[in-house]
């Protein structure tokens, strides 16, 4: 058994397995949270990539007030995964999404891990049970799936199963909370977990609308960012539709709009990502980019996420104040 909540604060060294986009983003977050970070990746170019990524991410983390004793220089790089985990109290695995890669890596590091170290996989699609097969003792492994970029998007999907040791999921949950993350527990193992399934369902219909000539790629994107995307940033679909009942409750909403939703659901498409469809989407995205570079678009995404999170935090502070006039003050919050 691993004790959980009272031991999240003792995690001082985090091992990062895989220094790509996700691993680099995790590294920035854990450094900001005051940890020392040990990164494994076989590529000799990874060290410079990760350092550049952290330099880019640091101002955003600072603007969000997430730098807690953080030092971006408390990072080391290793070409042997065992060296990256020997001192780690927590390990975040983010190697390519191939079960053979992950199993080989887990087999190689298991004997080098300290006794109480938790290992969390960033896997977006592989099942925990599949990954556990590489372990002699799989009790320390959990799913800790982030949303890109992990240093900004708060969500982490957590999953354990009957082979997970007592206290492991709780310790991971407490450590992520210490780093400013919002966690959910996935109760049943399904491909793509929760958020990616929701994302995939939306994208499937977005592609269908483009393929059917209903709207362009750019206008489908606008329909989300200027419409439901704004609402989803503050509340989930169930609560939003509950509010759509006019105060009468979800059962009344379902009674009023059930027939409409059934009609819409019956008409949803099921496109495939064929070469032709990919070409159509690529042309649409290029038109939407309007010549802007990948770096420029990434900066825009991150800047908007930071400002949205700052605004949400301001409103949360007003609501937490519990003052009678708090709700009226929200509209004038600065």
C-alpha positions in Angstrom: 0.0 0.0 0.0 1.2 3.5 -0.8 0.0 6.3 1.5 -1.6 9.0 -0.6 -2.6 12.5 0.4 -0.1 13.2 3.1 2.8 12.0 0.9 2.1 14.0 -2.3 4.3 16.8 -0.9 7.3 14.5 -0.5 7.6 14.1 -4.3 10.7 16.2 -5.2 12.1 14.3 -8.2 10.0 13.4 -11.2 11.1 11.1 -14.0 9.9 11.9 -17.5 10.1 9.1 -20.0 9.9 10.6 -23.5 10.9 14.1 -24.3 8.6 14.9 -27.2 5.8 17.5 -27.1 3.9 15.9 -24.2 7.0 15.1 -22.2 8.4 18.6 -22.6 5.1 20.1 -21.5 5.0 17.9 -18.5 8.6 18.8 -17.7 7.7 22.5 -17.6 4.7 21.9 -15.3 6.6 19.8 -12.8 9.5 22.2 -12.7 7.1 25.0 -12.0 5.7 23.0 -9.2 9.1 23.0 -7.5 10.3 19.5 -8.6 13.6 18.4 -10.0 13.0 16.7 -13.4 14.9 13.8 -14.9 14.2 13.3 -18.6 14.9 10.2 -20.6 14.9 10.2 -24.4 17.2 8.4 -26.8 17.4 11.3 -29.2 20.4 13.6 -28.8 18.3 16.6 -30.0 15.8 16.3 -27.2 17.7 18.2 -24.6 17.7 21.4 -26.6 14.1 20.9 -27.7 12.9 20.4 -24.1 14.9 23.4 -22.8 13.5 25.6 -25.6 10.0 24.4 -24.8 10.3 25.2 -21.2 11.7 28.7 -22.0 8.6 29.3 -24.1 6.2 27.9 -21.5 7.6 29.6 -18.4 6.0 33.0 -18.9 2.6 31.4 -19.3 3.0 29.4 -16.1 4.1 32.6 -14.3 1.1 34.5 -15.6 -1.2 31.8 -14.2 0.5 32.0 -10.8 1.7 28.3 -11.1 5.4 28.8 -10.4 5.8 27.4 -6.8 9.5 27.5 -6.0 10.1 26.5 -9.6 13.5 26.6 -11.2 13.7 25.8 -14.9 17.3 24.8 -14.5 16.5 21.9 -12.2 16.4 19.4 -15.1 18.7 16.6 -16.1 18.8 14.4 -19.2 19.6 10.8 -19.6 20.0 8.3 -22.5 19.3 5.4 -20.2 15.7 5.2 -18.8 16.9 3.4 -15.7 19.0 6.4 -14.7 16.1 8.8 -15.2 13.9 6.9 -12.6 16.3 5.7 -9.9 15.7 8.8 -7.7 12.2 9.6 -8.8 9.2 9.5 -6.5 6.9 9.9 -9.5 7.3 8.9 -13.1 5.3 10.3 -16.1 5.6 8.1 -19.2 5.0 9.8 -22.6 6.8 7.7 -25.2 5.2 7.1 -28.6 1.8 5.5 -28.6 2.9 2.0 -29.5 2.3 -0.9 -27.0 5.6 -2.6 -27.9 7.6 0.6 -27.1 5.8 1.0 -23.8 6.1 -2.6 -22.7 9.8 -2.7 -23.5 10.4 0.5 -21.5 8.4 -0.7 -18.5 10.2 -4.0 -18.5 13.5 -2.2 -18.5 12.8 0.3 -15.7 10.9 -1.8 -13.2 13.9 -3.1 -11.3 15.4 0.4 -11.1 12.4 2.1 -9.5 12.3 3.0 -5.8 9.8 0.9 -3.8 7.0 3.6 -3.5 7.4 5.3 -6.9 4.1 5.8 -8.8 4.3 5.5 -12.6 1.6 7.2 -14.7 1.2 6.7 -18.4 0.1 9.6 -20.6 -1.4 7.1 -23.1 -4.3 8.5 -25.0 -5.6 5.3 -26.5 -3.9 2.2 -25.1 -5.6 0.3 -22.3 -4.1 0.1 -18.8 -4.5 -3.7 -18.9 -2.4 -3.9 -22.1 0.4 -1.9 -20.5 0.3 -3.9 -17.2 1.3 -7.0 -19.0 4.9 -5.8 -19.2 5.2 -5.7 -15.4 6.1 -8.4 -12.9 4.2 -6.3 -10.3 1.8 -3.9 -12.1 0.5 -2.4 -8.8 2.3 0.9 -9.2 1.1 1.7 -12.7 -1.9 4.0 -13.4 -3.2 6.0 -16.3 -2.5 9.7 -16.1 -3.7 11.0 -19.4 -3.4 14.8 -20.0 -4.7 17.1 -22.7 -2.2 19.0 -24.9 -0.5 21.1 -23.8 -0.3 19.6 -20.3 1.3 22.6 -18.7 -1.8 24.7 -19.6 -4.8 22.5 -20.0 -5.8 21.4 -16.4 -7.4 18.0 -17.2 -5.8 14.7 -16.2 -7.8 11.5 -16.7 -7.0 8.9 -14.0 -7.6 5.2 -14.2 -6.7 2.3 -12.0 -8.0 -1.3 -12.0 -8.1 -4.4 -9.8 -4.4 -5.0 -10.3 -3.5 -1.5 -9.0 -2.1 -1.4 -5.5 -4.0 0.4 -2.7 -3.2 4.1 -2.4 -1.5 4.4 -5.8 -4.3 6.2 -7.6 -4.9 8.5 -4.6 -1.2 9.5 -4.4 -1.2 10.3 -8.2 -4.4 12.3 -7.7 -2.9 14.3 -4.8 0.3 15.0 -6.7 -1.5 16.2 -9.8 -3.7 18.5 -7.6 -0.5 19.9 -6.0 0.7 20.8 -9.6 -2.6 22.6 -10.3 -4.3 19.8 -12.3 -8.0 18.9 -12.4 -8.5 15.2 -12.3 -11.3 12.9 -13.2 -11.6 9.2 -12.4 -12.3 6.9 -15.4 -14.4 4.1 -13.8 -14.3 1.7 -16.7 -11.6 0.9 -19.2 -12.6 2.0 -22.7 -10.5 3.0 -25.7 -9.6 6.8 -25.7 -11.0 7.2 -22.1 -13.5 10.0 -21.7 -12.4 13.4 -23.1 -10.9 12.0 -26.3 -14.1 10.1 -27.0 -16.1 13.3 -26.7 -13.6 15.1 -28.8 -13.7 12.4 -31.4 -17.5 12.4 -31.6 -17.5 16.2 -32.2 -14.7 16.0 -34.9 -16.5 13.1 -36.7 -19.6 15.3 -37.2 -17.4 18.4 -38.0 -15.8 16.3 -40.8 -19.2 15.1 -42.0 -20.5 18.6 -42.3 -17.4 19.6 -44.5 -17.7 16.5 -46.6 -21.4 17.1 -47.2 -20.8 20.7 -48.3 -22.8 22.1 -45.4 -20.0 24.5 -44.3 -16.3 25.1 -44.9 -13.5 23.9 -42.5 -13.1 27.5 -41.3 -16.8 28.1 -40.7 -17.1 24.8 -38.8 -14.3 25.9 -36.5 -15.9 29.3 -36.1 -19.2 27.6 -35.2 -17.4 26.0 -32.2 -15.2 28.9 -31.0 -17.9 31.5 -31.3 -20.7 29.2 -30.1 -20.8 26.1 -27.8 -17.0 26.2 -27.2 -17.4 29.3 -25.1 -20.0 27.6 -23.0 -18.0 24.3 -22.6 -15.1 26.3 -21.2 -17.2 27.0 -18.1 -19.7 24.1 -17.8 -20.2 20.7 -19.2 -23.0 19.6 -21.6 -25.2 18.1 -18.9 -25.2 21.2 -16.7 -25.6 23.5 -19.6 -28.6 21.7 -20.9 -30.0 21.6 -17.3 -29.7 25.4 -17.3 -31.5 25.3 -20.7 -34.6 24.0 -18.9 -35.3 27.5 -17.5 -35.0 26.2 -14.0 -37.3 23.2 -14.4 -34.6 20.6 -14.4 -33.0 18.1 -16.7 -36.0 15.8 -16.9 -38.1 18.7 -18.3 -35.4 19.6 -20.8 -35.3 16.0 -22.0 -39.1 15.9 -22.3 -39.1 19.2 -24.3 -36.2 18.5 -26.6 -35.9 14.8 -26.7 -37.6 14.4 -30.1 -35.3 17.0 -31.6 -32.2 15.4 -30.4 -33.3 12.0 -31.6 -33.8 13.4 -35.1 -30.4 15.1 -35.0 -28.7 11.9 -33.7 -30.3 9.9 -36.5 -28.9 12.3 -39.1 -25.3 12.4 -37.8 -22.6 11.2 -40.2 -19.9 8.5 -40.0 -17.1 9.7 -42.3 -13.7 7.9 -42.7 -10.3 9.6 -42.8 -9.6 8.6 -46.3 -6.9 10.2 -48.4 -9.6 12.3 -50.2 -11.0 13.5 -46.9 -7.6 14.3 -45.4 -6.7 16.3 -48.5 -10.0 18.3 -48.2 -9.4 19.0 -44.5 -5.7 19.9 -45.1 -6.8 22.5 -47.8 -9.4 23.9 -45.5 -6.9 24.3 -42.6 -4.4 26.0 -44.9 -7.0 28.5 -45.9 -7.8 29.1 -42.2 -4.2 29.6 -41.4 -3.9 32.5 -43.8 -0.1 32.1 -44.1 0.5 32.1 -40.4 3.3 29.9 -39.1 3.0 26.9 -36.8 4.8 28.9 -34.1 2.5 31.9 -34.5 -0.6 29.7 -34.3 0.8 27.8 -31.2 1.5 31.2 -29.5 -2.1 32.3 -30.3 -3.5 29.1 -28.8 -1.4 29.3 -25.6 -2.0 33.1 -25.1 -5.8 32.6 -25.4 -5.8 29.6 -23.1 -3.8 31.6 -20.5 -6.2 34.6 -20.6 -9.3 32.3 -20.5 -7.9 30.5 -17.4 -7.0 33.8 -15.7 -10.6 35.1 -16.3 -12.1 31.9 -15.0 -9.9 32.1 -11.9 -11.1 35.6 -11.2 -14.7 34.6 -11.4 -14.0 31.5 -9.2 -12.5 33.8 -6.5 -15.6 36.0 -6.6 -17.9 33.0 -6.2 -15.7 31.6 -3.5 -16.0 34.8 -1.5 -19.6 34.0 -0.8 -20.7 37.6 -0.7 -24.3 38.3 -1.5 -23.4 40.6 -4.3 -20.8 38.3 -5.8 -22.9 37.2 -8.7 -23.6 40.9 -9.7 -19.9 41.7 -9.5 -18.9 39.0 -11.9 -20.1 41.0 -14.9 -17.7 43.8 -14.0 -14.8 41.6 -13.0 -11.4 42.9 -14.3 
